[in-house]
Amino acid sequence: MADIRLKTVDYEMDGTKYRLACNMNVLADVQEAYDGDLVKALNTSGGLRGTLEFLAAMLTDAADT
């Protein structure tokens, strides 16, 4: 049976530890940043911008919780 628990990774920034997860809140934020086109965010041709959008959304979500 597959493990369906949410995967997390601990990340430290400026002395504060955050537990990052790519959840539905993160996907919604990234999708909004790409005008509703989540596939565009996942496209490797815009790699760095997409990666930064995901990281920013995960940090924001972690800081909110």
C-alpha positions as CSV (number, residue, x, y, z in Angstrom):
1,M,0.0,0.0,0.0
2,A,1.2,3.5,-0.9
3,D,2.1,6.0,1.8
4,I,-0.3,8.9,1.3
5,R,0.9,11.1,4.2
6,L,1.9,14.6,3.3
7,K,5.6,14.8,2.7
8,T,7.5,17.6,4.5
9,V,11.0,19.0,4.6
10,D,12.5,21.2,7.3
11,Y,14.0,24.4,6.0
12,E,15.9,27.1,8.0
13,M,15.9,30.7,7.0
14,D,17.3,33.6,9.1
15,G,17.5,31.4,12.1
16,T,13.8,30.3,11.9
17,K,12.9,26.7,11.1
18,Y,10.0,26.1,8.8
19,R,8.3,22.8,8.0
20,L,7.6,23.0,4.2
21,A,4.9,21.0,2.5
22,C,3.4,21.3,-1.0
23,N,-0.3,21.2,-0.1
24,M,-3.5,22.5,-1.7
25,N,-2.9,26.1,-0.3
26,V,0.5,26.2,-2.0
27,L,-0.8,24.9,-5.3
28,A,-3.6,27.5,-5.2
29,D,-1.1,30.3,-4.6
30,V,1.2,29.2,-7.4
31,Q,-1.8,28.7,-9.7
32,E,-2.9,32.3,-8.9
33,A,0.6,33.6,-9.7
34,Y,0.4,31.9,-13.1
35,D,-3.1,33.3,-14.0
36,G,-4.8,30.0,-13.3
37,D,-2.3,27.8,-15.3
38,L,-0.7,25.5,-12.9
39,V,0.8,23.4,-15.8
40,K,2.7,26.6,-16.9
41,A,4.3,26.8,-13.4
42,L,5.4,23.2,-13.6
43,N,6.9,23.6,-17.1
44,T,10.7,23.4,-16.9
45,S,11.3,26.2,-19.4
46,G,10.4,28.7,-16.7
47,G,12.3,26.7,-14.1
48,L,13.7,29.2,-11.7
49,R,10.6,31.4,-11.5
50,G,8.4,28.4,-10.9
51,T,10.7,27.0,-8.3
52,L,10.8,30.4,-6.5
53,E,7.0,30.6,-6.6
54,F,6.7,27.2,-5.0
55,L,9.3,28.0,-2.3
56,A,7.7,31.4,-1.5
57,A,4.2,29.8,-1.3
58,M,5.5,27.0,0.9
59,L,7.3,29.4,3.2
60,T,4.2,31.6,3.4
61,D,2.0,28.6,4.2
62,A,4.5,27.4,6.9
63,A,4.7,30.8,8.5
64,D,0.9,31.0,8.6
65,T,0.6,27.8,10.5
